[in-house]
């Protein structure tokens, strides 16, 4: 199947060389697209210099807007499978072939790479793990489906969900809400164990000060998403 790796990037210029080299080494048959979300560093210049495959936003759209741009590109260019990969080097693309295989065999519509199934590799901070457990429980209550690593941005989707996410993708901190959207649209979600790494350099977009805002915003967004999609069906 025709596969595209979608790599949202904001000020990740120092990390993208390694991300691209790993993709070429471990996923040589897949294409990739870096979505440079109006970075304020030299990301755009650097990507142009190394001949990377990328598009650049003229205004910052946020992580959701960057990912949706990738899905729109995947849909318009007839890709069968799209795989989200962070631009900070945390996601080990050696797991991508297995994720793709699950979709090719019809075992899943959406495959989520989870760091919590076998608890290997980077596990995030204790506070963040507590927040993730809360969101996991909330999604279980709302949908009846248990997903442990609900904030993982390492995921693959089939053509059906390329179309759905190209048309409508959550804006801010989108991963938990996108899971609810997938489940309510009848998606088969499979969570597979992966190993993640600490970011190579730079800072996470979710600082300690933003953690409370994150939890409130995502909780409300997930509940509203479940209610609105439920009414449509």
Phi, psi and omega in degrees: 000156181277120188241142177232130172266123180261123185236095175289140184215130172226113182055046179248023184306325182284344184258338193290331177303311181294321179299313180295316180298321178294321178297314181297326182280321189255341179226057188296338182273351182265149171271164176221154175222120173270128177256100180281109188272064178055050180300146179266355176264204184265025183304310183299314180300316182294317180298321178295319182295324183268001178070034181285158174273112185205161167233155181233134173278145178274345171226155180286121183260352184084169184300320180296316179295322179294315180294318179298323176302317178297318178294321177298317177298316180298318180293314182295335182253019168062040174280144180274327183224137174239138182236123176277132179224128179293150181275003184263002178085007181286331185267128181272107186287357175295343177275350184300314180304322179291322177297316179297319181300320179299322179284318180301325181277359178076016181277344181203152170267328180227127177244126181250127175280118186249132176273353189258355181286313178250357174054045174253157177076196183292129186249002182073175183282163180299321180296317180292322178297323177295318178296321179295319178298319178300313181293324176299316178294321179297314179295324177297317179297320185280333187235343184080006181246132179264119172235123186281313184260073188287345179260004179296127175266008180262098185208154179237145180224156180272185185299322179303314184274342167302314180295314182297313183285334175293325181280325186204111179228138182303149187280299194246126184051064196275347192301310179297319180295323179294328176296314179299316177302316179298315181294317181292335176270017174079019182285139171273115182256129177239130179255122181241147182289135174224167175250126177250160182240161171293149180303146184293316179199173181083184185240148175292150179286345181255097178277172179301322181293332182270355185297318180294315176302317180304310184295315180296312183298311184292321178301311179296318182296319180295317180296314180296320178300315181296318181294313185293318179289328177295319180294327180292336182252000000 
